[in-house]
Amino acid sequence: MPRSFSFLFVGLVAASLSLLVLSSKDILALTKCTICHGKRELRKIQPTGKLVSLYVDEWVLQNSVHAKQACTDCHSDVVEIPHKGKLVEKVNCTRCHYRGNPAGAPQMVKYTEYAESVHGIAARAGNQKAPVCQDCHGAHNVRKHADPQSGMWRGTISETCGRCHLEVYSVYRESIHGRAVKEGKLDSAVCTDCHGEHSIKSPENPESTVYLTNIPQTCPKCHAPKGIASKYGIKTGQVKTFEDSFHGIGIKFGMKTVASCASCHGVHDIRAADDLRSTVHIKNIPTTCGKCHSGANINYAKGRIHVDPKKKESGAIFYVSFFFKWLTISVMLGLLAHMALDLSRRARERKR
Amino acid sequence: MRPEKEVLRFSRGQRIQHIILFSSLIVLALTGLALRFHENLVARTLIALEGGIELRGLIHRIAAAALLLVVAGHFIQILFGERGHREFMAIVPRAKDIRNSWTALKHNMGISKERPMYDRYTGLQKLQYWAVVLGVGIMILTGFLLWFPSQAMAVMPKWLMDITLIVHGYQGTLVFMVLFLWHLYNVHVRFGRPFFNWAWLTGRIPLSELKEIHPAEYERLLRQGELRDE
């Protein structure tokens, strides 16, 4: 990936430059900065007219993973204090977080996936609203993702995404996944489980984990047999029955006009089938199927959708399938027996 | 060696019908079984050869249309054609078929020396015809429902549609087995002389075969003066 390489290269150059600067100056102590930034009322008006607080909570910083870093380690463009109104640039995290950095700041391949993500591409194109590292991970409050105080913690990550994706978040929050997370079942799907983390791509991108034909690989990450879902007593046979259905076969062979999991169950609004608002509630089946099958009626709800002919609970479907299976086997044996009998007669006749 | 005397058994119309029938059934089987056993590597290769999943479906339905045409033609001949009607009456199962089949079974097992006195169609031939009529009939009926799912589901519940799919899949496999294993063995492959029975192409069978397999027909033809013994 040449692009991400150059990304790293720029970071490397920036880092070495700032090291030069820092070696000539004393590292600016936290306390020196908080003379001004420790005041809660420190604010500024942006050119857009927006009022921004410039207050930095020392406690927050000292409890972050960057507790040992000095302000100017990140805000490297501040070379004298006070910086007298000189505009301080947005922090570039790759100044430290590049592969082989001497400070030992973590850097994984997956961080570089950001450059190719929908967010990275938008940010590079100059979209001011596109998130960069600190928009998700926090600016001063960077913590490990296992830390419940972190915005990247499973319990709060959806809220973090929801800061920008407000509408989606408000729908997700009421879905079966969102509610489960709220109840403390942290295994339940959060944004990143379906969309990815640094690698998030647009749903229209065929490489996206939520692209139509990739959905049947994404949901089974939890809903496959013996997947996480089974831990909560959720049936997991649906993946297999989907794969054996016309929809599943069609998707597998590249058809784009057939339904995948999300086509019926919804996306952010997935609910339990017995929830009246669920798209797969019996009452809503005609509408849901009708999205593709014009004229769909209540007949679509008579019988199971995820039907397994090998299971007794499928009723008539099981018995018909059972009957035909044994019919096929006995006809096969009968034909073979007849052919054997015929061959032996021919052999006898030839001997004579 | 003197060329053996032959008698015409199948008319040109019958032979053409048979060719269209088995061609459409071969295409239907190849495209259908590929879908049914889609997880199998051979089936996946077949689907790829058939131009992908959507083209496979189109080919399957084109072959189905050809099958429908030949079936319709067949019944028109039976209902309105003199020869077609005569042939149909000859293949309708009768009580003596059971006696003949019993004799055939004893003969085949080597218990009895007596041969069955079959007329135009042997018990086995009748069985094969009616198995195909039943099998293909079920395939056409269920196939139609699957061809037009929206229209079918306007009156049929989902579970019946599931059963239709299962019946279509299994019945197709059964038809395939009966025709491509049994019928091919019974009728077309011979361990005597010649190895292959070319009657489906030439319409002719050796006189000796008529005497041996269809003795009643042979005697009848002699009586009716349509055949002269040499």
Interface residues (C-beta under 8 A of the other chain):
Chain A: I249 G250 K252 F253 G254 M255 H293 S294 G295 A296 N297 N299 Y300 A301 K302 G303 R304 I305 V307 P309 G315 A316 I317 V320 S321 F324 K325 L327 T328 V331 M332 L335 H338 M339 L341 D342 L343 R345 R346 R348
Chain B: L35 H38 I47 G52 I53 E54 H107 N108 M109 G110 P149 S150 M153 A154 V155 M156 P157 K158 W159 L160 M161 D162 I163 I166 V167 Y170 Q171 T173 L174 M177 V178 L181 W182 Y185 N186 F191 G192
